[in-house]
Amino acid sequence: MPDLTKIYPRVTFKPKSEWDAGNKALNEGMTKLLTTLKNEKASIKQQRIEHGMEAKFSKLPSKELPK
């Protein structure tokens, strides 16, 4: 991995010793989001219909979520 402090000299980065914990928390949050989206798919779609968002955005291409 390149030295990010040299590439972005005016940016303050978290110490590398905190990266693992931060990455773990981010991964857990994204996993929770993915699970919620899968479990609440029908409810989310119903809410989109009720609020007019389904008609507005339903023609956008859809991609399968990673497993």
PQR file with spaces between the fields and no chain letter, atoms N, CA, C, O and H, PARSE charges and radii, in Angstrom:
ATOM       1  N    MET     1       0.844   -1.166    0.000 -0.4000 1.5000
ATOM       2  CA   MET     1       0.000    0.000    0.000 -0.0000 2.0000
ATOM       3  C    MET     1       0.896    1.238    0.000  0.5500 1.7000
ATOM       4  O    MET     1       1.868    1.308    0.752 -0.5500 1.4000
ATOM       5  N    PRO     2       0.564    2.210   -0.845 -0.5600 1.5000
ATOM       6  CA   PRO     2       1.392    3.413   -0.892  0.2800 2.0000
ATOM       7  C    PRO     2       1.261    4.231    0.398  0.5500 1.7000
ATOM       8  O    PRO     2       0.299    4.081    1.151 -0.5500 1.4000
ATOM       9  N    ASP     3       2.231    5.080    0.627 -0.4000 1.5000
ATOM      10  CA   ASP     3       2.207    5.958    1.793 -0.0000 2.0000
ATOM      11  C    ASP     3       1.203    7.079    1.539  0.5500 1.7000
ATOM      12  O    ASP     3       1.510    8.042    0.836 -0.5500 1.4000
ATOM      13  H    ASP     3       3.013    5.202    0.016  0.4000 1.0000
ATOM      14  N    LEU     4       0.023    6.957    2.101 -0.4000 1.5000
ATOM      15  CA   LEU     4      -1.049    7.908    1.848 -0.0000 2.0000
ATOM      16  C    LEU     4      -0.734    9.299    2.381  0.5500 1.7000
ATOM      17  O    LEU     4      -1.229   10.293    1.849 -0.5500 1.4000
ATOM      18  H    LEU     4      -0.226    6.175    2.672  0.4000 1.0000
ATOM      19  N    THR     5       0.078    9.379    3.420 -0.4000 1.5000
ATOM      20  CA   THR     5       0.424   10.687    3.972 -0.0000 2.0000
ATOM      21  C    THR     5       1.263   11.501    2.985  0.5500 1.7000
ATOM      22  O    THR     5       1.238   12.731    3.022 -0.5500 1.4000
ATOM      23  H    THR     5       0.480    8.572    3.852  0.4000 1.0000
ATOM      24  N    LYS     6       1.997   10.835    2.117 -0.4000 1.5000
ATOM      25  CA   LYS     6       2.772   11.543    1.084 -0.0000 2.0000
ATOM      26  C    LYS     6       1.887   11.930   -0.094  0.5500 1.7000
ATOM      27  O    LYS     6       2.080   12.980   -0.707 -0.5500 1.4000
ATOM      28  H    LYS     6       2.018    9.835    2.087  0.4000 1.0000
ATOM      29  N    ILE     7       0.920   11.081   -0.406 -0.4000 1.5000
ATOM      30  CA   ILE     7       0.017   11.366   -1.519 -0.0000 2.0000
ATOM      31  C    ILE     7      -0.947   12.493   -1.145  0.5500 1.7000
ATOM      32  O    ILE     7      -1.257   13.350   -1.973 -0.5500 1.4000
ATOM      33  H    ILE     7       0.763   10.228    0.092  0.4000 1.0000
ATOM      34  N    TYR     8      -1.419   12.489    0.105 -0.4000 1.5000
ATOM      35  CA   TYR     8      -2.371   13.491    0.602 -0.0000 2.0000
ATOM      36  C    TYR     8      -1.777   14.179    1.832  0.5500 1.7000
ATOM      37  O    TYR     8      -2.176   13.877    2.956 -0.5500 1.4000
ATOM      38  H    TYR     8      -1.168   11.792    0.777  0.4000 1.0000
ATOM      39  N    PRO     9      -0.829   15.100    1.634 -0.5600 1.5000
ATOM      40  CA   PRO     9      -0.110   15.678    2.772  0.2800 2.0000
ATOM      41  C    PRO     9      -0.963   16.517    3.722  0.5500 1.7000
ATOM      42  O    PRO     9      -0.592   16.679    4.885 -0.5500 1.4000
ATOM      43  N    ARG    10      -2.090   17.053    3.265 -0.4000 1.5000
ATOM      44  CA   ARG    10      -2.915   17.904    4.139 -0.0000 2.0000
ATOM      45  C    ARG    10      -4.062   17.145    4.803  0.5500 1.7000
ATOM      46  O    ARG    10      -4.937   17.747    5.426 -0.5500 1.4000
ATOM      47  H    ARG    10      -2.391   16.921    2.321  0.4000 1.0000
ATOM      48  N    VAL    11      -4.048   15.827    4.665 -0.4000 1.5000
ATOM      49  CA   VAL    11      -5.109   14.997    5.261 -0.0000 2.0000
ATOM      50  C    VAL    11      -4.555   14.304    6.496  0.5500 1.7000
ATOM      51  O    VAL    11      -3.444   13.775    6.481 -0.5500 1.4000
ATOM      52  H    VAL    11      -3.337   15.339    4.160  0.4000 1.0000
ATOM      53  N    THR    12      -5.342   14.313    7.560 -0.4000 1.5000
ATOM      54  CA   THR    12      -4.951   13.606    8.777 -0.0000 2.0000
ATOM      55  C    THR    12      -5.629   12.239    8.773  0.5500 1.7000
ATOM      56  O    THR    12      -6.853   12.140    8.696 -0.5500 1.4000
ATOM      57  H    THR    12      -6.245   14.743    7.572  0.4000 1.0000
ATOM      58  N    PHE    13      -4.831   11.210    8.856 -0.4000 1.5000
ATOM      59  CA   PHE    13      -5.333    9.843    8.851 -0.0000 2.0000
ATOM      60  C    PHE    13      -5.322    9.283   10.266  0.5500 1.7000
ATOM      61  O    PHE    13      -4.532    9.696   11.116 -0.5500 1.4000
ATOM      62  H    PHE    13      -3.836   11.290    8.918  0.4000 1.0000
ATOM      63  N    LYS    14      -6.225    8.325   10.495 -0.4000 1.5000
ATOM      64  CA   LYS    14      -6.191    7.606   11.760 -0.0000 2.0000
ATOM      65  C    LYS    14      -4.898    6.795   11.801  0.5500 1.7000
ATOM      66  O    LYS    14      -4.394    6.372   10.761 -0.5500 1.4000
ATOM      67  H    LYS    14      -6.867    7.990    9.805  0.4000 1.0000
ATOM      68  N    PRO    15      -4.371    6.583   12.982 -0.5600 1.5000
ATOM      69  CA   PRO    15      -3.177    5.745   13.086  0.2800 2.0000
ATOM      70  C    PRO    15      -3.463    4.333   12.565  0.5500 1.7000
ATOM      71  O    PRO    15      -4.570    3.817   12.721 -0.5500 1.4000
ATOM      72  N    LYS    16      -2.467    3.725   11.955 -0.4000 1.5000
ATOM      73  CA   LYS    16      -2.644    2.383   11.398 -0.0000 2.0000
ATOM      74  C    LYS    16      -3.081    1.375   12.446  0.5500 1.7000
ATOM      75  O    LYS    16      -3.720    0.373   12.126 -0.5500 1.4000
ATOM      76  H    LYS    16      -1.568    4.144   11.829  0.4000 1.0000
ATOM      77  N    SER    17      -2.736    1.643   13.696 -0.4000 1.5000
ATOM      78  CA   SER    17      -3.127    0.722   14.771 -0.0000 2.0000
ATOM      79  C    SER    17      -4.647    0.690   14.955  0.5500 1.7000
ATOM      80  O    SER    17      -5.166   -0.255   15.550 -0.5500 1.4000
ATOM      81  H    SER    17      -2.217    2.457   13.956  0.4000 1.0000
ATOM      82  N    GLU    18      -5.372    1.699   14.459 -0.4000 1.5000
ATOM      83  CA   GLU    18      -6.837    1.753   14.580 -0.0000 2.0000
ATOM      84  C    GLU    18      -7.549    1.232   13.330  0.5500 1.7000
ATOM      85  O    GLU    18      -8.774    1.106   13.329 -0.5500 1.4000
ATOM      86  H    GLU    18      -4.951    2.466   13.976  0.4000 1.0000
ATOM      87  N    TRP    19      -6.807    0.932   12.276 -0.4000 1.5000
ATOM      88  CA   TRP    19      -7.420    0.536   11.013 -0.0000 2.0000
ATOM      89  C    TRP    19      -8.217   -0.758   11.128  0.5500 1.7000
ATOM      90  O    TRP    19      -9.337   -0.832   10.622 -0.5500 1.4000
ATOM      91  H    TRP    19      -5.812    1.035   12.276  0.4000 1.0000
ATOM      92  N    ASP    20      -7.669   -1.771   11.778 -0.4000 1.5000
ATOM      93  CA   ASP    20      -8.370   -3.064   11.860 -0.0000 2.0000
ATOM      94  C    ASP    20      -9.718   -2.920   12.548  0.5500 1.7000
ATOM      95  O    ASP    20     -10.721   -3.455   12.076 -0.5500 1.4000
ATOM      96  H    ASP    20      -6.759   -1.711   12.188  0.4000 1.0000
ATOM      97  N    ALA    21      -9.742   -2.199   13.663 -0.4000 1.5000
ATOM      98  CA   ALA    21     -11.002   -2.011   14.388 -0.0000 2.0000
ATOM      99  C    ALA    21     -11.993   -1.211   13.535  0.5500 1.7000
ATOM     100  O    ALA    21     -13.181   -1.531   13.500 -0.5500 1.4000
ATOM     101  H    ALA    21      -8.927   -1.765   14.046  0.4000 1.0000
ATOM     102  N    GLY    22     -11.511   -0.183   12.856 -0.4000 1.5000
ATOM     103  CA   GLY    22     -12.381    0.616   11.997 -0.0000 2.0000
ATOM     104  C    GLY    22     -12.922   -0.182   10.832  0.5500 1.7000
ATOM     105  O    GLY    22     -14.102   -0.075   10.495 -0.5500 1.4000
ATOM     106  H    GLY    22     -10.546    0.078   12.885  0.4000 1.0000
ATOM     107  N    ASN    23     -12.074   -0.976   10.217 -0.4000 1.5000
ATOM     108  CA   ASN    23     -12.511   -1.817    9.101 -0.0000 2.0000
ATOM     109  C    ASN    23     -13.521   -2.866    9.560  0.5500 1.7000
ATOM     110  O    ASN    23     -14.476   -3.171    8.845 -0.5500 1.4000
ATOM     111  H    ASN    23     -11.116   -1.063   10.491  0.4000 1.0000
ATOM     112  N    LYS    24     -13.307   -3.414   10.755 -0.4000 1.5000
ATOM     113  CA   LYS    24     -14.233   -4.408   11.292 -0.0000 2.0000
ATOM     114  C    LYS    24     -15.604   -3.770   11.536  0.5500 1.7000
ATOM     115  O    LYS    24     -16.633   -4.353   11.195 -0.5500 1.4000
ATOM     116  H    LYS    24     -12.532   -3.165   11.336  0.4000 1.0000
ATOM     117  N    ALA    25     -15.613   -2.577   12.125 -0.4000 1.5000
ATOM     118  CA   ALA    25     -16.874   -1.888   12.399 -0.0000 2.0000
ATOM     119  C    ALA    25     -17.591   -1.535   11.098  0.5500 1.7000
ATOM     120  O    ALA    25     -18.810   -1.677   10.998 -0.5500 1.4000
ATOM     121  H    ALA    25     -14.777   -2.104   12.403  0.4000 1.0000
ATOM     122  N    LEU    26     -16.839   -1.080   10.110 -0.4000 1.5000
ATOM     123  CA   LEU    26     -17.429   -0.755    8.811 -0.0000 2.0000
ATOM     124  C    LEU    26     -18.027   -2.004    8.172  0.5500 1.7000
ATOM     125  O    LEU    26     -19.141   -1.967    7.648 -0.5500 1.4000
ATOM     126  H    LEU    26     -15.849   -0.965   10.191  0.4000 1.0000
ATOM     127  N    ASN    27     -17.291   -3.104    8.215 -0.4000 1.5000
ATOM     128  CA   ASN    27     -17.774   -4.361    7.643 -0.0000 2.0000
ATOM     129  C    ASN    27     -19.053   -4.828    8.346  0.5500 1.7000
ATOM     130  O    ASN    27     -19.996   -5.269    7.690 -0.5500 1.4000
ATOM     131  H    ASN    27     -16.387   -3.134    8.641  0.4000 1.0000
ATOM     132  N    GLU    28     -19.085   -4.732    9.666 -0.4000 1.5000
ATOM     133  CA   GLU    28     -20.277   -5.140   10.417 -0.0000 2.0000
ATOM     134  C    GLU    28     -21.471   -4.266   10.038  0.5500 1.7000
ATOM     135  O    GLU    28     -22.583   -4.768    9.875 -0.5500 1.4000
ATOM     136  H    GLU    28     -18.318   -4.373   10.199  0.4000 1.0000
ATOM     137  N    GLY    29     -21.244   -2.964    9.898 -0.4000 1.5000
ATOM     138  CA   GLY    29     -22.322   -2.058    9.520 -0.0000 2.0000
ATOM     139  C    GLY    29     -22.846   -2.334    8.127  0.5500 1.7000
ATOM     140  O    GLY    29     -24.057   -2.321    7.902 -0.5500 1.4000
ATOM     141  H    GLY    29     -20.341   -2.555   10.030  0.4000 1.0000
ATOM     142  N    MET    30     -21.947   -2.583    7.189 -0.4000 1.5000
ATOM     143  CA   MET    30     -22.365   -2.870    5.814 -0.0000 2.0000
ATOM     144  C    MET    30     -23.087   -4.217    5.739  0.5500 1.7000
ATOM     145  O    MET    30     -24.043   -4.367    4.978 -0.5500 1.4000
ATOM     146  H    MET    30     -20.964   -2.593    7.371  0.4000 1.0000
ATOM     147  N    THR    31     -22.635   -5.186    6.520 -0.4000 1.5000
ATOM     148  CA   THR    31     -23.302   -6.489    6.568 -0.0000 2.0000
ATOM     149  C    THR    31     -24.713   -6.330    7.132  0.5500 1.7000
ATOM     150  O    THR    31     -25.657   -6.941    6.630 -0.5500 1.4000
ATOM     151  H    THR    31     -21.859   -5.064    7.138  0.4000 1.0000
ATOM     152  N    LYS    32     -24.854   -5.514    8.171 -0.4000 1.5000
ATOM     153  CA   LYS    32     -26.173   -5.263    8.760 -0.0000 2.0000
ATOM     154  C    LYS    32     -27.087   -4.576    7.741  0.5500 1.7000
ATOM     155  O    LYS    32     -28.262   -4.925    7.626 -0.5500 1.4000
ATOM     156  H    LYS    32     -24.087   -5.018    8.578  0.4000 1.0000
ATOM     157  N    LEU    33     -26.552   -3.606    7.008 -0.4000 1.5000
ATOM     158  CA   LEU    33     -27.339   -2.921    5.977 -0.0000 2.0000
ATOM     159  C    LEU    33     -27.797   -3.909    4.912  0.5500 1.7000
ATOM     160  O    LEU    33     -28.969   -3.913    4.536 -0.5500 1.4000
ATOM     161  H    LEU    33     -25.598   -3.322    7.101  0.4000 1.0000
ATOM     162  N    LEU    34     -26.895   -4.737    4.427 -0.4000 1.5000
ATOM     163  CA   LEU    34     -27.225   -5.726    3.406 -0.0000 2.0000
ATOM     164  C    LEU    34     -28.302   -6.687    3.896  0.5500 1.7000
ATOM     165  O    LEU    34     -29.243   -6.996    3.164 -0.5500 1.4000
ATOM     166  H    LEU    34     -25.943   -4.734    4.733  0.4000 1.0000
ATOM     167  N    THR    35     -28.166   -7.156    5.127 -0.4000 1.5000
ATOM     168  CA   THR    35     -29.153   -8.061    5.706 -0.0000 2.0000
ATOM     169  C    THR    35     -30.518   -7.380    5.819  0.5500 1.7000
ATOM     170  O    THR    35     -31.546   -7.977    5.498 -0.5500 1.4000
ATOM     171  H    THR    35     -27.402   -6.905    5.721  0.4000 1.0000
ATOM     172  N    THR    36     -30.520   -6.136    6.275 -0.4000 1.5000
ATOM     173  CA   THR    36     -31.769   -5.382    6.404 -0.0000 2.0000
ATOM     174  C    THR    36     -32.431   -5.208    5.048  0.5500 1.7000
ATOM     175  O    THR    36     -33.640   -5.401    4.917 -0.5500 1.4000
ATOM     176  H    THR    36     -29.686   -5.651    6.536  0.4000 1.0000
ATOM     177  N    LEU    37     -31.644   -4.841    4.031 -0.4000 1.5000
ATOM     178  CA   LEU    37     -32.205   -4.657    2.697 -0.0000 2.0000
ATOM     179  C    LEU    37     -32.814   -5.951    2.164  0.5500 1.7000
ATOM     180  O    LEU    37     -33.886   -5.932    1.559 -0.5500 1.4000
ATOM     181  H    LEU    37     -30.662   -4.684    4.138  0.4000 1.0000
ATOM     182  N    LYS    38     -32.139   -7.065    2.386 -0.4000 1.5000
ATOM     183  CA   LYS    38     -32.672   -8.354    1.926 -0.0000 2.0000
ATOM     184  C    LYS    38     -33.933   -8.734    2.694  0.5500 1.7000
ATOM     185  O    LYS    38     -34.906   -9.196    2.099 -0.5500 1.4000
ATOM     186  H    LYS    38     -31.268   -7.081    2.877  0.4000 1.0000
ATOM     187  N    ASN    39     -33.921   -8.542    4.007 -0.4000 1.5000
ATOM     188  CA   ASN    39     -35.055   -8.946    4.843 -0.0000 2.0000
ATOM     189  C    ASN    39     -36.264   -8.031    4.686  0.5500 1.7000
ATOM     190  O    ASN    39     -37.399   -8.476    4.852 -0.5500 1.4000
ATOM     191  H    ASN    39     -33.130   -8.167    4.491  0.4000 1.0000
ATOM     192  N    GLU    40     -36.040   -6.783    4.376 -0.4000 1.5000
ATOM     193  CA   GLU    40     -37.116   -5.798    4.302 -0.0000 2.0000
ATOM     194  C    GLU    40     -37.468   -5.410    2.867  0.5500 1.7000
ATOM     195  O    GLU    40     -38.123   -4.393    2.639 -0.5500 1.4000
ATOM     196  H    GLU    40     -35.118   -6.421    4.241  0.4000 1.0000
ATOM     197  N    LYS    41     -37.037   -6.215    1.907 -0.4000 1.5000
ATOM     198  CA   LYS    41     -37.221   -5.877    0.501 -0.0000 2.0000
ATOM     199  C    LYS    41     -38.682   -5.564    0.162  0.5500 1.7000
ATOM     200  O    LYS    41     -38.961   -4.548   -0.475 -0.5500 1.4000
ATOM     201  H    LYS    41     -36.506   -7.042    2.092  0.4000 1.0000
ATOM     202  N    ALA    42     -39.603   -6.411    0.572 -0.4000 1.5000
ATOM     203  CA   ALA    42     -41.023   -6.211    0.249 -0.0000 2.0000
ATOM     204  C    ALA    42     -41.559   -4.939    0.900  0.5500 1.7000
ATOM     205  O    ALA    42     -42.286   -4.172    0.268 -0.5500 1.4000
ATOM     206  H    ALA    42     -39.377   -7.236    1.090  0.4000 1.0000
ATOM     207  N    SER    43     -41.203   -4.723    2.144 -0.4000 1.5000
ATOM     208  CA   SER    43     -41.653   -3.533    2.867 -0.0000 2.0000
ATOM     209  C    SER    43     -41.097   -2.256    2.235  0.5500 1.7000
ATOM     210  O    SER    43     -41.813   -1.265    2.092 -0.5500 1.4000
ATOM     211  H    SER    43     -40.613   -5.346    2.656  0.4000 1.0000
ATOM     212  N    ILE    44     -39.832   -2.287    1.863 -0.4000 1.5000
ATOM     213  CA   ILE    44     -39.204   -1.127    1.219 -0.0000 2.0000
ATOM     214  C    ILE    44     -39.894   -0.832   -0.107  0.5500 1.7000
ATOM     215  O    ILE    44     -40.164    0.326   -0.426 -0.5500 1.4000
ATOM     216  H    ILE    44     -39.251   -3.093    1.980  0.4000 1.0000
ATOM     217  N    LYS    45     -40.177   -1.878   -0.878 -0.4000 1.5000
ATOM     218  CA   LYS    45     -40.858   -1.684   -2.160 -0.0000 2.0000
ATOM     219  C    LYS    45     -42.241   -1.077   -1.956  0.5500 1.7000
ATOM     220  O    LYS    45     -42.637   -0.186   -2.708 -0.5500 1.4000
ATOM     221  H    LYS    45     -39.957   -2.818   -0.618  0.4000 1.0000
ATOM     222  N    GLN    46     -42.985   -1.543   -0.951 -0.4000 1.5000
ATOM     223  CA   GLN    46     -44.312   -1.001   -0.663 -0.0000 2.0000
ATOM     224  C    GLN    46     -44.227    0.484   -0.284  0.5500 1.7000
ATOM     225  O    GLN    46     -45.050    1.291   -0.716 -0.5500 1.4000
ATOM     226  H    GLN    46     -42.664   -2.267   -0.340  0.4000 1.0000
ATOM     227  N    GLN    47     -43.238    0.828    0.514 -0.4000 1.5000
ATOM     228  CA   GLN    47     -43.054    2.227    0.899 -0.0000 2.0000
ATOM     229  C    GLN    47     -42.702    3.085   -0.316  0.5500 1.7000
ATOM     230  O    GLN    47     -43.181    4.211   -0.447 -0.5500 1.4000
ATOM     231  H    GLN    47     -42.569    0.173    0.864  0.4000 1.0000
ATOM     232  N    ARG    48     -41.870    2.550   -1.198 -0.4000 1.5000
ATOM     233  CA   ARG    48     -41.505    3.280   -2.418 -0.0000 2.0000
ATOM     234  C    ARG    48     -42.746    3.536   -3.273  0.5500 1.7000
ATOM     235  O    ARG    48     -42.900    4.620   -3.835 -0.5500 1.4000
ATOM     236  H    ARG    48     -41.481    1.635   -1.092  0.4000 1.0000
ATOM     237  N    ILE    49     -43.631    2.541   -3.373 -0.4000 1.5000
ATOM     238  CA   ILE    49     -44.871    2.689   -4.143 -0.0000 2.0000
ATOM     239  C    ILE    49     -45.746    3.768   -3.505  0.5500 1.7000
ATOM     240  O    ILE    49     -46.265    4.642   -4.199 -0.5500 1.4000
ATOM     241  H    ILE    49     -43.506    1.660   -2.916  0.4000 1.0000
ATOM     242  N    GLU    50     -45.906    3.704   -2.192 -0.4000 1.5000
ATOM     243  CA   GLU    50     -46.746    4.664   -1.477 -0.0000 2.0000
ATOM     244  C    GLU    50     -46.252    6.109   -1.620  0.5500 1.7000
ATOM     245  O    GLU    50     -47.051    7.045   -1.644 -0.5500 1.4000
ATOM     246  H    GLU    50     -45.484    2.993   -1.628  0.4000 1.0000
ATOM     247  N    HIS    51     -44.939    6.278   -1.713 -0.4000 1.5000
ATOM     248  CA   HIS    51     -44.361    7.619   -1.800 -0.0000 2.0000
ATOM     249  C    HIS    51     -44.062    8.058   -3.235  0.5500 1.7000
ATOM     250  O    HIS    51     -43.493    9.128   -3.452 -0.5500 1.4000
ATOM     251  H    HIS    51     -44.290    5.518   -1.693  0.4000 1.0000
ATOM     252  N    GLY    52     -44.440    7.244   -4.203 -0.4000 1.5000
ATOM     253  CA   GLY    52     -44.235    7.605   -5.606 -0.0000 2.0000
ATOM     254  C    GLY    52     -42.822    7.413   -6.116  0.5500 1.7000
ATOM     255  O    GLY    52     -42.514    7.812   -7.239 -0.5500 1.4000
ATOM     256  H    GLY    52     -44.902    6.375   -4.027  0.4000 1.0000
ATOM     257  N    MET    53     -41.972    6.822   -5.332 -0.4000 1.5000
ATOM     258  CA   MET    53     -40.580    6.639   -5.741 -0.0000 2.0000
ATOM     259  C    MET    53     -40.415    5.459   -6.701  0.5500 1.7000
ATOM     260  O    MET    53     -39.510    5.455   -7.535 -0.5500 1.4000
ATOM     261  H    MET    53     -42.222    6.498   -4.419  0.4000 1.0000
ATOM     262  N    GLU    54     -41.281    4.474   -6.583 -0.4000 1.5000
ATOM     263  CA   GLU    54     -41.189    3.293   -7.459 -0.0000 2.0000
ATOM     264  C    GLU    54     -41.392    3.705   -8.916  0.5500 1.7000
ATOM     265  O    GLU    54     -40.636    3.293   -9.795 -0.5500 1.4000
ATOM     266  H    GLU    54     -42.017    4.478   -5.905  0.4000 1.0000
ATOM     267  N    ALA    55     -42.408    4.512   -9.161 -0.4000 1.5000
ATOM     268  CA   ALA    55     -42.685    4.958  -10.532 -0.0000 2.0000
ATOM     269  C    ALA    55     -41.552    5.842  -11.046  0.5500 1.7000
ATOM     270  O    ALA    55     -41.186    5.780  -12.220 -0.5500 1.4000
ATOM     271  H    ALA    55     -43.022    4.847   -8.446  0.4000 1.0000
ATOM     272  N    LYS    56     -41.014    6.648  -10.172 -0.4000 1.5000
ATOM     273  CA   LYS    56     -39.975    7.600  -10.572 -0.0000 2.0000
ATOM     274  C    LYS    56     -38.648    6.906  -10.889  0.5500 1.7000
ATOM     275  O    LYS    56     -37.946    7.298  -11.821 -0.5500 1.4000
ATOM     276  H    LYS    56     -41.312    6.698   -9.218  0.4000 1.0000
ATOM     277  N    PHE    57     -38.310    5.880  -10.113 -0.4000 1.5000
ATOM     278  CA   PHE    57     -36.984    5.266  -10.246 -0.0000 2.0000
ATOM     279  C    PHE    57     -36.995    3.809  -10.690  0.5500 1.7000
ATOM     280  O    PHE    57     -35.926    3.207  -10.792 -0.5500 1.4000
ATOM     281  H    PHE    57     -38.881    5.562   -9.356  0.4000 1.0000
ATOM     282  N    SER    58     -38.148    3.221  -10.958 -0.4000 1.5000
ATOM     283  CA   SER    58     -38.213    1.785  -11.257 -0.0000 2.0000
ATOM     284  C    SER    58     -37.566    1.415  -12.588  0.5500 1.7000
ATOM     285  O    SER    58     -37.261    0.244  -12.810 -0.5500 1.4000
ATOM     286  H    SER    58     -39.017    3.710  -10.875  0.4000 1.0000
ATOM     287  N    LYS    59     -37.352    2.360  -13.457 -0.4000 1.5000
ATOM     288  CA   LYS    59     -36.772    2.043  -14.768 -0.0000 2.0000
ATOM     289  C    LYS    59     -35.245    2.039  -14.754  0.5500 1.7000
ATOM     290  O    LYS    59     -34.614    1.742  -15.768 -0.5500 1.4000
ATOM     291  H    LYS    59     -37.600    3.312  -13.277  0.4000 1.0000
ATOM     292  N    LEU    60     -34.658    2.365  -13.618 -0.4000 1.5000
ATOM     293  CA   LEU    60     -33.199    2.317  -13.520 -0.0000 2.0000
ATOM     294  C    LEU    60     -32.741    0.860  -13.527  0.5500 1.7000
ATOM     295  O    LEU    60     -33.443   -0.001  -12.997 -0.5500 1.4000
ATOM     296  H    LEU    60     -35.171    2.607  -12.794  0.4000 1.0000
ATOM     297  N    PRO    61     -31.568    0.561  -14.119 -0.5600 1.5000
ATOM     298  CA   PRO    61     -31.110   -0.827  -14.127  0.2800 2.0000
ATOM     299  C    PRO    61     -30.827   -1.323  -12.710  0.5500 1.7000
ATOM     300  O    PRO    61     -30.412   -0.553  -11.844 -0.5500 1.4000
ATOM     301  N    SER    62     -31.053   -2.595  -12.490 -0.4000 1.5000
ATOM     302  CA   SER    62     -30.866   -3.203  -11.183 -0.0000 2.0000
ATOM     303  C    SER    62     -29.717   -4.201  -11.242  0.5500 1.7000
ATOM     304  O    SER    62     -29.525   -4.887  -12.246 -0.5500 1.4000
ATOM     305  H    SER    62     -31.390   -3.220  -13.193  0.4000 1.0000
ATOM     306  N    LYS    63     -28.955   -4.272  -10.149 -0.4000 1.5000
ATOM     307  CA   LYS    63     -27.856   -5.231  -10.038 -0.0000 2.0000
ATOM     308  C    LYS    63     -28.104   -6.115   -8.831  0.5500 1.7000
ATOM     309  O    LYS    63     -28.641   -5.659   -7.822 -0.5500 1.4000
ATOM     310  H    LYS    63     -29.112   -3.715   -9.333  0.4000 1.0000
ATOM     311  N    GLU    64     -27.716   -7.377   -8.931 -0.4000 1.5000
ATOM     312  CA   GLU    64     -27.811   -8.295   -7.807 -0.0000 2.0000
ATOM     313  C    GLU    64     -26.852   -7.832   -6.711  0.5500 1.7000
ATOM     314  O    GLU    64     -25.729   -7.414   -6.995 -0.5500 1.4000
ATOM     315  H    GLU    64     -27.279   -7.748   -9.751  0.4000 1.0000
ATOM     316  N    LEU    65     -27.297   -7.907   -5.475 -0.4000 1.5000
ATOM     317  CA   LEU    65     -26.411   -7.597   -4.350 -0.0000 2.0000
ATOM     318  C    LEU    65     -25.440   -8.749   -4.160  0.5500 1.7000
ATOM     319  O    LEU    65     -25.803   -9.907   -4.366 -0.5500 1.4000
ATOM     320  H    LEU    65     -28.209   -8.246   -5.244  0.4000 1.0000
ATOM     321  N    PRO    66     -24.202   -8.441   -3.767 -0.5600 1.5000
ATOM     322  CA   PRO    66     -23.240   -9.525   -3.514  0.2800 2.0000
ATOM     323  C    PRO    66     -23.690  -10.375   -2.341  0.5500 1.7000
ATOM     324  O    PRO    66     -24.372   -9.902   -1.432 -0.5500 1.4000
ATOM     325  N    LYS    67     -23.297  -11.629   -2.379 -0.4000 1.5000
ATOM     326  CA   LYS    67     -23.703  -12.554   -1.320 -0.0000 2.0000
ATOM     327  C    LYS    67     -22.752  -12.543   -0.184  0.5500 1.7000
ATOM     328  O    LYS    67     -22.948  -13.266    0.793 -0.5500 1.4000
ATOM     329  H    LYS    67     -22.743  -12.013   -3.118  0.4000 1.0000
